Amino acid sequence: MGFDFSSEERRQLGYRLIDRIDKYYASLDNRAIQPPADERSADRLPLELPELGSDAARVLDELCREMIDKGFHIPAANYFGLMNPTPAYMAVLAEALVAALNPQLASVARSQFASTLEAETVGWIASRFGWHKPIFAEATPPGLARCDGTFTSGGNEANFTALALAISHRFPNAIEDGIATIGARPVFYASSESHHSLEKSAGLLGLGRKSLRRIPVNDSLRLDTARLILQIEFDQACGFVPFCIVATAGTTNSGAIDDLNALASIAERYGMWLHVDGAYGAAAAFSDKYRGLLKGIERADSITVDPHKWLAMPFAAGVVLTRHPELLEHTFSVASPYMPRAERSGMVDNFKISAQWSRRMNSLKLWLTLRVHGRKSYEEMIERQMQLASQMREWIEESDYFEMAAAQTLPILNFRLRGVSGVPNEPAVGLLGSDSEAEAAHRQFIAELNHDGRYWISATHVRGKSVLRMMIISYLSTAEHLAGLQEALQSAAQRVALHV
């Protein structure tokens, strides 16, 4: 009836699970993403609340079997879908250790060593943007911006945190007195391709979702800076108070990176906060070759990074950084007499600089992975995936059935079906007609491609137009996996063409 097991039982269960995980990882190179369409079902007879327990080994075996046999396998090498990677194995082990030790990072006094490791990890990330996070009282080296930051549950919370900091910066009294006391309506700006979490954050912060001005993108899918300036000046003339620009480094749809230097200059010109949502693309900073794609990011006031995207971490792991560390406490700190204090730690309690209170140690998985593999392993992975994406782009450009729909910046490819032709070697006959026809054709194509469950790609909209979308995100994916996907893409296109 109790929760404890004997030492031998713990070891047997642990080895049993590790063996299952090992077997699963060994299968990822060739594993299908999901069962075939006619075998997929969310139906399951619900259990009544168990009054008495069952044999642990049997339950564990049953759970693993069901989740693996009927699951959707994001970690597999044939997953070319959204921004969800194959987790690094060291990260998996770190998660097990964190769950067992259950460190509470709300206060330094209860997690001095764990808090130090987290601060160190934040500092490692910040260093790739030319920023410096002092862990104790050391001075910031000349030429670097002093910064601070915290791990979050993901990019949504990180962007929420950054917007709260922007409000605190522009309207210092709003944290205590509320948005209503500002006396005018605050507004902020992001591209039409930026992440939907911004609307959610605007609503939760009391700004209202209509306070977000979505600016159209240019032909490069970057926020149109000329349109941005016109909107800012129009809003000022109407009595609104512009306070923040959100740049995107790696949009979800296409991987586009806004002109960070230009947006930094506009933010400085109008006295606005610049936040860079680099949840996906900011990880390019871990590559010496590709960090130039982020030129100007060091001028941002805050940055979002999501290690559970391009840094091969399991959920959940987000990070928010700011080069205005004093604002973190101003925005989030509250009095709490029951929280223990750590004498002479030199570090700030995390509950004072975070939207969270109780805090899981989401940093250990990245810290351990970096300690074991090093930054250069990420550099190699990023450069390999960029090369694979370039090869895939070339294949699409030469295809009779597909064509690129947007420029490739990161390992995300937007492409579309050409006009329908049932003859494999004959060039396709023009583009699909209306937007609705393209949408329907792409939906049919995705269903056809994903029907057998072997591969998975998605569809989305870029600049309001229907496109097919794939990306290289797993460190297991190779040229051989791309060749298999290319064969499946062409076969599915031929089958769709014959039925149109």
N, C-alpha and C positions, 0 to 999 in steps of 0.2 A: 504493500500500500504506500510505502514511502518513496521518496524521489532518489534516494541514494542507491548506488550499485557497489558491489564489492570491486576491489581492484582488478580481479580477473575478469569480471563481467564488463567493466569499463574498457579494458584492453580488447576483449573479444569484439565488442560492439564497434569500437574505434577502428580496429583493423578491418572489420567487415565493411564499414562505410568507406574507408580509404581504398580498399580493394575495388569497390563499386565505382568510386570516382576515377581511379586509375584506369579501369576498363573502359569507362566512358571517354576519358581523354584519349585513350588509344584508338577510339573509334571515330574521332572527330574529323580525321582526314578524308574519310569517305562516307560519313553518315549523312543520310537524307535529313532535310530540315524539318520535315513533318510527315505524318502518314499520308498516303494518297487521299484525295478529296473524299472518296466514298467511305473512308474509314475514320474520318475525323468526326469527333462528337464531343460536345461539352456535357452530354448527359451522364449523370452519375447518381446512383441511388444514395441520397444523403444518409449518413449515420445519425442515429440518435446520440445525444450527449452520453459518452461512456461513463457509466457509474463505476465500473471496475475495469482495471487495465487488462492488457493482453501481453503476450510474450513479445519482448522488445525486438529480438532478432527477426521474428516473423513479420512484425509490423514494419520494421525497417526494410526488409527485403521486398515486401509488397509495395511499399511506397516508392522505392527506387525503381522497381519494375514498371509500375504504372506511369511514373513521371518520365521515365526514359522512353518507354515504348509508345506512349501516347503524347509525348511532349512536343514542343516547338523548340528546335535546337539552335538558338542564336550562336553558341560557341563554335558551331561546325564550320569547316573551311568553305563549304558551299553556300554560306549565308552571305548574300550581297545586298542586304536590305538597308536598315536604318543604322543609326550610330551606336550600335551595341556590339562590343568586341568579344573575342575569346579571352576570358580572364587569365592572366598570368598565374601559373600554378603557385608561385610563392605568395601571391595575393590571396589565393584560396586558403593556404595554410595560415596566413596572418589572420584571416577572418575567423578561423577556428580558435586561434589563440585569444583573440579579442573577446569572442563569445565566452570562452572559459574564464578568463580573468575579469571580464566585465568592468574595465576601468571607467571611472566617472570623471569626464574631463570638464565638468562645469567649473570646478575649482582646482587650483594648482595644489592646494594642501592635500587633496585626496588622490592626486595623480601626478606627483612631481616629475617622475621619470617619463611617464607617458606624455605629459604636457610638453616636456622638453623635446621629445621625439617629434611631436606634432609641430612645434614651433620650428624645429630644424627642417622638417619637410616643407612647410610653408616658405621658409627661407630659400630652400633649393629651387622651388618653382619661381619665386620672385627674382632670383638671380638671373634667370634666363630672359627676363625683361629689363635688365639693367637696374633693378631695384635691390635694396638691402633691408632685410628684417633683422634687427638686433634681437638676440635671444635673451641676453641679460642686459648689461649696461654698456656694451662695447660701442665705440664710435662708428658712425657710418663712413666708409671709405670715400675719399673725394671723388666727385663725378657721378656718384650713385644717389638715387632718391631713397630716403628712409621710408619704409613701408611697414604695414602690418596686415594681418589677414586671418582668416579662419576657415576650417573645413565646414562644409554645409552638407545637406542631404542631396544636393544636386544643383544643376544650373538654375532651376526655378527659384530656389531659396537664395542662391548667390545673387541673381538679378534683383530679387526683392530687397536684399540687404543693400546692394549698391544704390537702388533708388531711394531707400530710406536715408542713406548717407548723403545723397544729392539734395534731398529735402532739408536735412539737418544743416548742410553747408549753406544753402541759399536762404533758408528760413529758420534761423537758430531757435526761435521761440516755439516753432510748431511742434516740437517733440513734447513739450509740457502743455502748451495751450491749445494745440490742435490746428488742423488745416484751415478751419473756418476763420481763424483769427488773422490769416494772412491778408485779407482785405481785397484780394483779387484771385482770379483762377490760375493756378500754376498749370503749365503745359510742358510736355517734353516730346522728343522727336526720335524716330527710328525709321528705317527703310520699310517699304512694303513687303520685303522678304525677310524681315527680322522675326524672331521667335514669338509665338503666341503667349509665352509666359509674361510678357510685358503688360498685356491687357489684364491678366490675372493679378499681377502685382499692383497695377494702378488702382484696380477695384479694392483690393485688400488694404491698401495704404490710405484709402479715403480720398484719393485724387479723382476717382471716377475713370472708367475706361475711355471715356470721350476725351480725356486730357491727353491721350497719346495721339500725336499727329504722325500718321504714316506717310512718309515721303516716297514718291515713285523712284524707281531705280533707272539708271541709264542703260545703254546697250551692253555694258559690261556687268550688269546686275549689281552695280554699286549704288549706294544712296546718291541721288543726284544733288550735288552740293549747291548748284544754282537754284534749284527748286527749294532746297532747304532754307537758304538765305531769304528768298521771297516769303516763305511761310513764317519764318521768325519775325521779319519786319512787319508783315501783315498782322500777326498776333499781337505784337507790341502796340501797333496803332489801334488795335481793338481793345486794349486794356488788359490783355492776358499777360502772364509773367512766365516767359520761357526760362527754364532752370536746368535742363539736362538734355544732352544728345546721347543716344545709345548707338554706337557703331557696332557692326557685326563682323567678327573675324571667323568666317566659315559658316555661311547660312545652311540651315537644315536642308533646304530644297536643292541647292546647287553648289554649296561650298564657296560661294563668292566672299571676297574680303573687301570691305569698304575701304575707301582712301583715308587711312587713319591720320596721316599727317594733315591733310586738308581739313578733316573734321576737328582735329585738335586746334588748328588755327581759327576756325569758326567759333569753337567753344571759347577760346581765349578772347576773341574779338567781342563777343556778346556777354562775357562773364558767366558762362555756363559750365556745368559739370560735364565731363566726358567720361562715359562708361563704355568699355569695350566688352561686349558679350562674345568672348572667345571660347565658349563652352567646348566646342569641337576644335576649331582651327588654331587656337592659341597654342595647342600642343606642338605646332610646327616650330616653336621656339626651341624645342629639344633637338632640332637638327640644325647644325651649323650651316648646311647648304640652303635650307628653306626658311630659316628664321627671317630672312630679308622680306618675305611675303608680309611680315607684320611690321614693316617699317613705320615708325611713329607710335607704336603701342606704348612705348616708355613715357609718352606725353599724357597718357590717360590719367584720370583721377582714380579710376577703379577698373578692375579686370575680373571677369569670370572665367574660370577654367574648370572643365569637367573631366577628371581623370577616368571616369567610367565611360568615356567615349574613346578618344584616340590614344589613351595611355594604358589600355588593356586592363583596366580595373573592373572588378565586379561591382554591381550596385551596392551601396550608394556612396558616391564620392564626388562632391563638388568643392570648389575653393573660390573664395572672393578675396581679392587683394586691394589695398588702397594705399596711396602715398600721402594720405592724410590720416595717420593712425590715431590722432587725438579725437577725431570725429567718431570713431568706433565707440569709445566710452560715452561720449556725449549723447549718442543716439540710442545705445542699448543698455547702459548701466543703470541698475536700480539698487536701492538699499536692501540688504538682506542680512539681518542680524544673525541668523542661524547658520550661515555658510562659514565654514572654517577658513582661517587665514593662514597663509604660508609666510613665515618670517624670512626675510632676506632672499626671496626667490628671484626678484628682479623681473618676474613675469606677471602679466595681468590675468586675472581669472577669466576663463573663457565665457562665462555667463554674462560678463560685463561688455563683451565685444561681439556678441552673437545674438541672433534672433531666437536661438534655442536656449533651453535651460539645461536639463539633463543632456549630456553629450556623450554619444558613442565615439570610440576612437576610430574614425573613418580613415585616419592618416596612416595607420601602421602598414596596410597592404602596399601602399605606394613606397613608404620608407623602406620596407623589407625588399621589395622588388628592385629598387634602386641600389640598395646595399649589395644585393646578390648579383645583379646583372649590369648595373651601371647605366649612366645616361647614354653611352654610345650604342647600347642595345636598342634604345628607342630611336636613335638617329638612323641606325641600319634599317629598322622596321619602317620608319617613315619614308626613307628614300626608296626602299624596295616597293612599297605600296604606291608611291608616286610613279615609279617606273611601270608598274603593272597597269595603272590607270592610263598612262600614256599609250601603252600597247593596246589597251581596250579601245581607247579613242580612235586609234588608227584603224582598228578592225571595223568599227562602226562607220567611219568615214568611207571605207571601201566597200561597205555592204550594199547589196541590192535592195535590202528590206528595211534598213534603218538609216537615219541620219542624225547628226548631232543637233540638239536643240538649244544648247548654250555652251559657252566656252568652259573648258575645264581648268579650275584653279587648284583644287585639292583632289584627293582620290574619289570624287563624286562625279558621275556622268549623267547628264540629262540628254536623252535621245528620244526619237519618235519614229513611228512607222511611216514609211513612205507610202505612196499610193499602192494599191493592191495589185499584185501580179502573181498568177499561178505558175509561172515559168521561173524556176530557180535562178537561171543565169541571165535572165532578161532584166535590164534596168527597170526599176519600178516606174509606174506611170503617174508622175506628179504627186503632189501631197494630198493628204486627205482633205476633204472640203471644209465644212463648217467646224466650229469648236465642238459642237455637240456630237458630230460624227467622229471627230478625233477622240473625244472623251469615251464614247461607246466602244470604238475600236481598241483603244488602249485597255479599257476594262476587260474586254473579251480576250485580248492578248495575254494580260496578266493572269487571268483565270486559266488559260490554256497552258501557259508556262509553268505555273505553280501547281497544276493539277496533280502531278504524280508525287509532289513533295520533295523532289531531289534538290531543287534550287529554290531560292526566294529572292525576288526583287519587288519593287513597289512602283506605284504611280503617284504623281503629285502635280502641282501647278507651279509654273515659273512665269512671272509677269502675267498671271491670269490664264496661261495657256496650258493645256494638258500635255504632260510629258511622261515618259518612262524614266525611272530613276534606279541606278544601281551604284554601289560604292564598294571599295575594297577596305575592309575594316578588321578582318581577322588576320593575325600574324601567321596563321597556318595556310592562308590562301597563296597559291603559286600560279605560275603560268599554265600548268596542267589543269588546275581548277578553272581558270579562265577559258581554256580551250573547250572544256566540257560545257561551260555555260554558253559559249558562243555557238556550239553545235545545237544546244537546246533552244537558244533564242531563234536560230534560223529555222529549225524544225517547227517551232511553234508559229512562227510568222508564216510559213508555208501552209500549215494547217488552217490558220485563220484566213489566209488569202483564198483558199479553196472554198470557204464557206461564206464569203462575202458576195 
